[in-house]
């Protein structure tokens, strides 16, 4: 069929180019909004006079970045299906990036709060679609409607857009209530949902990866730039840039130091990043080189760094102490302890990657040799401070609370205990 309706409550349709240019189909299915995931102009036909249109110009190739357009497309579909209702309903429970149970809303059938196809809670939608790559007529009516999403064949790009919408709109249908649900499984369940009425549905591998990332990110749609400003997307985009650069034998144009990026997030959050757990220190001078959040998991290490196989490396993210070395512009080289009084060789790096002794291929690879570093663990202190340095005052306070008096000059704070008065 030229058009297929997606199973569910919504009047949501998917099709190819031969469906969207048939005025009869548009009228018969009462289509009010058309999302073209292709560079497309609506036919000059009275049937399209009141149809709202959004066109996303993107090619059906794995390298295309469709992920960045998901918020705009999802918001357009939501407005098309529910009109002003999308913004007026007070949603409860599910929010972006959460795993709360769905809340029954007024749009559900009475007495059917467990309906698998119920409209689950979602953030309100506001209008903010003015980017240059789109051409959109603003809605003239506020009521619910029917949305057609199409590309060239109704197979990859359009299906990806619909799957992105379903994952956001009905997260519990695809496993959001179970935090252990892998992103790949959730995405496949959504694709199979579309295949029930559109058997040829098959997003390309690149779009499947982006849909998995969309699910992992929590399907953010608060504004059209919700993905573009998301740290997870920025890391993914940077990884693509590194791969493109190393493929032609050069270093990336810029370097993302993950500890600096994490510091930006922590400074804007009321909850500082948890630094407890495994850390890696220079065996010679004990300078901390990497903490747990920046250790890259791979086959040779477990969750806390225990050996699983004969592996001689820890892999870490690019960290700011590597800046003087990495900014020299070499594809590979040695990593030295940043302590100027030490300078011991602690590992090596290669932008193009290398195969670890455990068998994993890591790219780019920033490796610390296990023979050159020591593992250390730290437990959290009250008030959120951890590890040596900064914990002495907390220790003294806890001992004082227990009635234990510190000796004069005790502790790392270097403060003398007040002398007792002669009685």
Beta strands, then each sheet from edge to edge (+ up, - down):
strand 1: 3-5
strand 2: 12-15
strand 3: 33-36
strand 4: 52-55
strand 5: 147-150
strand 6: 277-282
strand 7: 288-291
strand 8: 295-296
strand 9: 313-316
strand 10: 332-336
strand 11: 345-350
strand 12: 354-355
strand 13: 361-362
strand 14: 365-369
strand 15: 373-378
sheet 1: 1+ 2- 5- 3- 4-
sheet 2: 7+ 6- 15+
sheet 3: 8+ 9- 14+ 11- 10+
sheet 4: 12+ 13-
end
